Amino acid sequence: MSRKNLPVIGLTVVLLACLGAVYLTRDTSGTGAPSKPAAARSQAVNIDQSLLQTAYRLAPLAETRDEQNLAGAAERLADHDLDQAFESALREAAAAKPPASGPIQQLTVRVTRAKGRIATDQNRVAKLTKVSASQDGAAKDSASKDSAAGQIELAKAQLALDLDELEDAQQDLAREGGDEHARLERALQEHEATHAAAQPVKPAATPESGAFAAGALMVWMALGNKNRQLQAAGQQAASKTAKLEREHQSLEGLLNKNAPPAAAVPASDDLSADDAGAEDMAAMTARLKGLSDQRKTLSELDRRIQDCQHLADTYKNWSGLIDTRRRTAMHQMLQSLSIIAGILLTVVLGGRALRHTFGKHQDLRRAHQLRFLATVGVQAVGLILILLVIFGPPSQVPTILGLAGAGMTVVLKDFIVAFFGWFVLMGRNGLHVGDWVEINGVGGEVVEIGLMRTVLLEMGNWTSTGHPTGRRAAFMNGYAIEGHYFNFSTANQWLWDELQVTLPPGGDPYGTAERIRQTVERATEAEAVEATQDWERVTSQYGTREFSAKPAVDLRPSVNGLEVFVRYITRAPQRYVVKSRLFQEIVPLLR
């Protein structure tokens, strides 16, 4: 394995791990909006509450008034179905018989006995209270009254003790799982309390579509997610309907099979202790009561089936509203795509028109540049229009302008520096047209100073030639701020030039060199004086030492003898003229 592939492999492993973590921690509730508290959350109650929980979960998805009405109807139907389920469960729990043996049977007997004692205590308290009231009316003595009051207090104390015993027995029975009726009552109370205290849930906002492609696409995707949730909720209601219908058919078949014949139910006039072959009165009453409860459960199943059917229809209607909104969003997307296609077609046709227009230009190079700039401009305008169609105008205009300004400052830094460099160059110590300068190693005469750039007519290297090379060199004015430049025209373009002469063998070389110096000094005397005055004018403001413009002579040995090097001052444009004149005067001296 190559070591250069290790970063790629490591990043791939990290990416896969992150994707796995995202999948494991995904929200499985179907929506991120907080739902209302689930009604009756007790895990011990075996009642299906999924319809109401689904209705609570889907309630924040309703945005329009019609959707909110359907969401409210779904909550009411699901809540009514749950209430019917509680009623059936409570009735079945009340009719359920305790087991024949075991702790639950013992606790049930304990609860029954406690209830019997409580009934007895209540009757005794009522009887003693009645007796005490009659004694008060008969004006008995105080001893009798005190005795009656004491008996009443004793009976009340016994009643309170038996009530506590009943409460303890019921709690023990509930802990053992034998008091299903009490658990159902508590669950029903919790459901009613949470339903009454629940606050309206604020609808989850769907991204605004407007008339822009990006917004319409986001709305279309968000509505598609809502539609899938509504379809799942409708399928859940339909499944619950089918389940309740099966329960209804099963219970109805059982009732038809176990229904007592009409003759088996004795009339009130026929009831007597002599009917030995008839069913026992208590058993018959219990049986009829059980059949009546089952009929009530059957009626409740009918109502629950209707509620679930209506609930499925509600979700179907709600899904239809979502489909309508999705079609509207799709229409907006297609409209935006049509506009984008029109813009692209206009850009293509505009490019062809520009090529045809500039193709007739005589200067092909100039025409190519203009065509390129015009094409880029048309494409840039088309891109901006397409972005406006896709995303719409920016909402935070000051922020966008600030960021755009900062970006333009970074991109156009050189142009901005060049613009301010123009003010520096036009100042007192700047450049002027006609100055001889050196900028970034290129020397020449200034022929143009523009807002953005300075143009030189190149003069070549200063030690070899001062004649123009015929080339123009352009520089951005930013060098006046960020870089440096040399102005040889500060003191009227004075230049030190050098003359080299080889002395012939024989004769007096020092005398010849001195005569050459005198000749050069005499020929350049006027220029030396004027150069000295110019330099003094320039250097006096800085307090530097004075410069001497007199010629200097230097003798150097060489293979051919001695060579004389003479340095003298001259004007740069006239250097070749001066040098030619000096040679004309020096050659006779060498003879």
Summary of the structure (lengths in Angstrom):
residues: 591
radius of gyration: 55.6
end to end distance: 85.8
largest distance: 182.2
contacts: 1605
relative contact order: 0.06
helix: 66%
strand: 9%
